[in-house]
Amino acid sequence: MLASAVAFVDLETTGTSAAGDRVTEVAIVRMVDGEVVEEWSSLVDPERSIPPDIQILTGITNETVRGAPTFARIVDEVRERLEGHLFVAHNARFDYGFLKNEFARLERTFTADVLCTVRLSRRLYPEAVGHSLDALIARHGLADPLDAVAGGARTGRHSALGDARALLRFARVIEREKPADEIAAAVKRLLKIPSLPPQLPPDALEGVPEAPGVYRFFGVNDLPLYIGKSVNLRDRVRSHFTSDYRNSNDQRLSAEIRSLDWIETAGELGALLLESRLVKEVAPLHNAMLRRRRLSCVLRLPSLREAPQFAKVDEIDWDERGPGAEALYGPFASPRAARDLLEAIAAEEGLCWRLLGWEKRGGPCFARQVRKCRGACVGEEAAEVHNLRLATALEARRIPDWPFAGAIAIVERDATRGIEEAHVIRQWRHIGTARDEPDLAALAAVRRLPEFDPDVLRVLRRWLSEHPGCARALA
Ligand SMILES: [Zn+2]
């Protein structure tokens, strides 16, 4: 048996794009404890015309769906039938994606454990040629001659109910032909069902949403173990506990975790900013990010006459930096990372190791001796020219001046979950995130900046370049 409650699902649609096309027919065959308890199907008015080639393929014409209910009218029926069931479909990503989009259009969410019969067939019958539904029907004799003549309802091949029934019959064949433990192992693997650590309650992962946000793992005495973020909390949290993804950090977390929680955000930026903030506040035991931050450094070029200098991020007075402040480059994860970049630039540009401050003694530098240095150490190039070439090569890594007059808000919105967040940012600092207008006004009025965080700078630079026009100036 695949699971105690299974829904075999098939959809017919107006095309192949889950975002643009619509459902024209849905069928659900429910099996509970191995018994079929319900067969249900409905035509659906797609609220748009069906392309001619699709009409021929499915036999569903514009005429067929005239007067059928829209998805909005059957959404509750569909949800009730699928709730608590393993969602089984052929090319399940297609059907699951379409249903999720139909729910999303109604500003509703839908989540299920999804098993794809294409992948199940591949795993259980690896030697078989072809795993399309037609191939399965032919190979395992899944066609039922009665389907085509059943009174009234559409039941043949390429009808939703006909295809859902074929999947049910495929499940029956598997049960006959394969040992139960082999089926269970295949299903578990395909679903990436997490093996929860025994000290966690069995329902610990229930309710984790397929939404962006931050999650936290706690150990004994609520000791913070780990903070992570994802655009899909459910998948990410589960992945820590599936053998497919397990690494040494996940093994340690599995052994030490006692509880977990999560905070939903409106979007990805909110998750990134919240993760960065919480990691800093809480200092979880197993976040490598924190260790990295202590080593974070920048590169200074105080003047064109001096060698470049490393500075720890904490040593810079970020609040004093206004227009025209000394150029800083980075941030780098560690002095080692900064040195690696400098060495690469030096090799490429023919820079001088003495002027870079790596050699103190006089005479030609090491790079000069191997004909790499253009000769700043032996007076063939002025120090200013040399350092200008260095600054030019580093330009891409220059920490930009804050490109706005004052604070900005970046708004993220998820209509489906009804969450809107405005992230208030000033001088590359995340002042806070507001969920309503009074909050936003309060954050906009904050004068004292939080400590500079190189991770926030990195996140914001990338976000602003990938989402031009996302920033709204705050008065
Ligand atoms: Zn040199």
Residues whose N, C-alpha, C, O or C-beta is under 5 A from the ligand:
A	BS01	ZN	C352 W353 R354 C365 R368 C373 A376 C377
